[in-house]
Amino acid sequence: MSTSKTVRKVEVLSPVPADIDIANSVEPFHISEIAKDLNLSPKHYDLYGKYKAKVLLSVLDELEGSGDGYYVVVGGITPTPLGEGKSTTTVGLCQALGAFLDKKSFNKLSNHLHMYQFTGNWYMYTYVKQLPLCKAMLEIWYVFLTLLCKEKVKRAVKLAQVVTCLRQPSQGPTFGIKGGAAGGGYSQVIPMDEFNLHLTGDIHAITAANNLLAAAIDTRIFHESTQSDKALLNRLCPPNKEGKRNFSDIMFRRLKKLGISKTKPEELTPQEVKKFARLDIDPASITWRRVMDVNDRFLRKIAIGQGPEEKGMVRETGFDISVASEIMAVLALTTSLADMRERLGKMVIGNSKAGDPVTADDLGVGGALTVLMKDAINPTLMQTLEGTPVLVHAGPFANIAHGNSSIVADKIALKLAGPGGFVVTEAGFGSDIGTEKFMNIKCRYSSLTPQCAVIVATIRALKMHGGGPEVIAGKPLDRAYTTENVSLVEAGCVNLARHISNTKAYGVNVVVAVNMFATDSEAELNAVRNAALAAGAYDAVVCTHHAHGGKGAMDLGIAVQKACENVTQPLKFLYPLDISIKEKIEAIARSYGASGVEYSEQAEKQIEMYSRQGFSGLPICMAKTQYSFSHNAAEKGAPTGFSLPIRDVRASIGAGFIYPLVGTMSTMPGLPTRPCFYDIDLDTATGKVIGLS
């Protein structure tokens, strides 16, 4: 842990300016200064310009055996379409812990230590006064004692380090309707334009890797349809300069999978040649789609192979947005470079016509995918407005994937924070989705244990859950949301209460952060605090970090610190892995308030197939609406007694989870009538981006 910190004092304005204007008003520290605060030397990172750096995984090896900091996850209540400020709260909390509470505790400790040291030496000073020494020598002696005290204070004080861990946002929503995801107001990551756009190219690497695999699938089907078994083998294993044919290293993975121990292509029997060379992919079973990091509704369903050279190999498929790629989920859940290589190779793209899973390694492309992802595995170091460090890494979808930043970023952050420090990470959507997946998927694979979970709530969202009018993005709020209505807030607190009880069940202390808006009344805020404490929250505090930065989240920081220090239970999972797929689905459904689960014929078929293929031991990643505990987005509050419908069940085998589809999930967003890109431009005089939100 560092004994000195790079902290930036930011002058806050009222009313709060636009996010991009705030970001552009601050000159970020050179990222090497942020790295230095974390005790990182230049050998530990690669610079990407002045304000970003890739932290190398070798840091974990060097810090192996050192202690971890406290681990905090930020979730939320069931949100409105406007969002309730989880990212902003995550950043604000870290600024409070790192830029304000550290400073105050340092001053307090310094004063105490100085008084202690001075008292300990006072008798010596009194004795010296009695000696026949001149006044000048007495003053010199006093200065010496004072400097001695200060030096001892300096050695004794080690500031708690705080690291924020965030997902990398997709460019699709940035130019679409949602805008960026760097936080907001005076609690955001800077430079926000770099954060929200290309960053260090990780999503571009995922896009390239994903589409390489997609190309390999269709190309393999094409070549198998036009060649004999022997011709396929000869082309897969071409002769070298000496005229000898050999298997490439990756081919031995497929041979082992097939139970073939032979090491030379010419040793294979005709039957073995057929098994090895012909994947016999069933086109109807292919689940792998192409991706791009742009919202484009017209690519949701396309036909490929329509050129004359493709010889009629037409197939219907589509595009997803890049962050929906399984490769993104692999990046987020991997624990090392070797682990990522194995996960990428195990990704299942579909089945053979015999019903056997076909993997990226079967296609011979697992190693190439790893090469494309070798730099993307390193988290990106950035900073908050107030100079606290941020690790940005991975950005998986929060419905068909688990919606959390990467395990490797959290592990590095926990080592850099060290004992007494804090790592704060955000889980996507409400706690029923993001925090549940954080606990049951991410923490299973990472073996990390959180001490505290923050649940972000707003008066606006609680009024909606209490029966308020519909909240629609892009339209003015109804008067019910801007005038005091305590009874509406109290009615909506049933939603908050369920999130608290569900999250407490994991063994963590729960702190509720009420993200305050100007129209919220004291009576409404008190109602939320009382309801939160009655539901079992460790504490509930009002926050103004959007308007005031870290200073506005100091009470939250104190509450989180106490919650971490006083946790008494071990981490508990919602379900064990050794029960059936259906039993795991039903355990999660009960946490939503469902009384039962209905499976479609397709879902039943998929569950049977995955169980037969040996995948039933994986955790479950429910893909459902974020706007309700139930499958019906219009059903607010805390519904009970409903039956949860499972339309389909799919799997991300490389990432390591099975995801049931509750209703229809779009994996390629569309653009609205007026996208955010109308406001985005470049100031050609300064080179600064304007209009990002």
Buried (B, 14 or more C-beta within 10 A) or exposed (E): BBEEBBBBEBEBEEEBBBBBEBBBEBEBBBBBEBBBBBBBEEEBBBBBEEBBBBBBBEBBEEBEEEEBBBBBBBBBBBBBBBBBBBBBBBBBBBBBBBBBBBBEBBEEBBEEBBEEBBEEBEEEEEEBEEEEEEEEEBEEBBEEBBEEBBEBBEEEBBBBBBBBBBBBBBBBBBBBBBBBBBBBBBBBBBBBBBBBBBBBBBBBBBBBBBBBBBEBBBEBBBBBEEBEBEEBBBEBBEEEEEEEBBBEEBBBBBBEBEEBEEEEBEEBEEEBBBBBBBBBBBBEBBBBBBBBBBBBEEBBEBEBBEEEEEEEBEBEBBBBBBBBBBBBBBBBBBBBBEBBBBBBBBBBBBBBEEEBBBBBBBBBBBBBBBEBBEBBBBBBBBBBBBBBBBBBBBBBBBBBBBBBBBBBBBBBBBBBBBEBBBBBBBBBBBBBBBBBBBBBBBBBBBEBBBBBBBBBBBBBBBBBBBEBEEBEEEEEBBEBBBEEBBEBBBBBBBBBBBBBBBBBBBBBBBBBBBBBBEEBBEEBBBBBBEBBBEBBBBBBBBBBBBBBBBBBBBBBBBBBBBBBEEBEEEBEBBBEEEEEBBEBBBBBBBBBBBEEBEBBEEBEEBBEBBBEBEBBBBBBBBBBBBBBBBBBBEBBBBBEEBEBBBBBBBBBBBBBBBBBBBBEBEBBBBBEEEBBEEBBEEEEEEEEBBBBB
